[in-house]
C-alpha cells in the first residue's frame, strides 16, 4: 500500500489528507511530514513526497536541499546493488538505474556513459533516454539552463514516443512544460497517468499547478522557451496592427521588442503559425546576437527560390522581409535600406 492509499484509509479528522500538503503556504507542514516518514523508515515515501513538494512550490530552496540529501542517501545505499545487477545480468533498465544513481551522487560523466550504454543495449527501451533527460531536467530547474531544457525535451519526447504510457516519462515531461508555464499542454500529458494513478503525489502536485498557472496561448515549444527566457509574451493585437506600404512582390513584417507583430505589408501572412515563427526568429536573434550589429542587414539563404532580409527600424523593432524570387533580392535590399527608418512615422 502506497503513501496516499495508507493516508486516505485513515479517519478524516485524525490525519492530514495529502492534498492539503499542496495548498499555498503548506511548505513547512510538507517538510515536517517528509521528515516524520524518513524517521520511521519510510525513506522512499519521504523522497516521493519531497519531490512532489519541490515541484508544487518551485522554487523552494529548503525543500530542494532536503530532497537532495534524501536522494543522495538513497543513491549511496543502493549503489553497490545496482553495480552488482549490471555486472551479473546487464540489461538496459539496470544500466539506466545505475546512471540515475551516479547522477544523484554528482558523477555526471559516469551517469551519461551508463545512460548511453542503456540506449545502445536496447534502443527501443525508454529508460536510457529517460535517464539522460532527468539529468538535463535537473540542470534546467536548478541552473536556469535553457540549452539543458531543450535537451531534456528532446530525450523525453523520444522516451514518450517509445512508450506513450510510461508514467515517469509523462511526469517528467509535464514538469518541464509547467516550468515553461504551459499548464494546458501539461494537463494533456498528465491525463493518462491521472486516470491510472490519481493518488500519486507527483501527479497531485503537477495537477495543482495546472489549475494555478494562467493558460498559455501557444503550442510552439520554441516560443515557450523564449517566453521563459525573456519573461514576456507577444500580444499580437490585430486591431492595432498597422500597414506597411511595400511593393506587392515583397512580404514585410515588423516585430517589436516583445516579439509582437505590430505591422505588415498588404497580403503578408498574418496567421498564428506565421506570427509564432516570426516571434521565434526575431526573439532568437535578439537573444543570440546582441553585439553583432543588427542595424546592418543579415541575409539568410533560403532553401527555396527566394530569400529573407532583416533589419532594424529606428524604433528598435525588427523588420523581416521576404521575396519569392532570388532576382528580386537586390531590389528588396534597396527598398528596406531606404524605407525601414521611416516605419516609425507611419
WONORMO-V812808 format. One record per pair of residues at least 12 apart in sequence whose ideal C-beta (glycine too) atoms are under 7 Angstrom apart, sorted by the first residue. I is the first residue (numbers start at 1). J is the second residue. If there is no record, write none. Layout:
BEGIN
i,j
I,J
I,J
END
This chain:
BEGIN
i,j
3,45
3,48
3,49
3,201
4,18
4,199
4,201
5,199
8,199
18,201
18,204
19,204
21,33
22,56
22,204
22,205
22,208
27,53
27,57
27,60
27,63
30,49
30,53
31,62
31,63
31,66
33,49
34,46
34,49
34,50
34,66
37,49
38,70
43,74
46,70
47,70
47,71
47,74
48,201
49,201
50,63
50,66
50,67
50,70
51,67
51,202
52,201
52,202
52,204
52,205
53,205
54,67
55,175
55,202
55,205
55,206
56,205
56,208
56,209
71,104
72,104
72,105
75,101
75,104
75,105
76,105
78,101
79,101
82,97
82,98
82,101
83,98
86,98
91,121
92,118
92,121
92,122
92,125
92,127
92,128
93,125
93,127
95,114
95,117
95,118
95,121
95,128
96,115
96,118
96,127
96,128
96,130
96,131
98,114
99,111
99,114
99,115
99,118
99,131
100,131
100,134
102,114
103,134
103,135
108,135
111,135
112,132
115,128
115,131
115,132
118,131
124,162
126,159
126,162
126,163
126,166
126,169
129,155
129,158
129,159
130,159
130,168
130,169
130,172
132,155
133,152
133,155
133,156
133,159
133,172
134,172
136,148
136,151
136,152
136,155
137,152
137,172
137,175
137,176
140,152
140,179
141,179
146,225
146,229
149,176
149,225
150,225
152,176
153,176
153,221
156,169
156,172
156,173
156,176
160,173
165,192
167,193
167,197
170,189
170,190
170,192
170,193
171,193
171,202
171,203
171,206
173,189
174,186
174,189
174,190
174,206
175,206
177,189
178,206
178,209
178,213
180,224
180,225
180,228
181,213
181,216
181,227
181,228
182,216
182,224
183,209
183,210
183,213
183,215
183,216
184,215
184,216
185,216
185,219
186,206
186,210
187,210
190,203
190,206
190,207
194,207
218,276
220,276
220,280
222,280
223,276
223,279
223,280
226,259
226,279
226,280
226,283
229,287
230,283
232,258
234,258
234,259
234,260
234,279
235,258
235,260
236,260
236,261
236,275
241,261
241,262
241,263
241,264
242,262
242,263
242,346
243,263
243,266
244,263
244,264
244,265
244,343
246,265
246,335
247,335
248,267
249,323
249,328
250,265
250,321
250,323
250,332
250,335
251,265
251,268
251,321
251,322
252,264
252,265
252,268
252,319
252,321
253,268
253,278
253,320
254,313
254,317
254,319
254,343
255,278
255,279
255,282
255,317
255,318
255,320
256,317
257,316
259,279
259,282
259,283
261,275
261,278
262,317
278,320
281,320
282,318
282,320
294,312
295,312
297,309
297,310
297,311
297,333
297,336
298,310
305,324
305,325
305,326
306,322
306,323
306,324
306,325
306,326
307,323
307,326
307,329
308,320
308,322
309,321
309,332
309,333
309,336
311,336
311,340
313,340
313,341
313,343
313,344
314,341
314,344
315,344
319,336
319,340
319,343
321,336
END
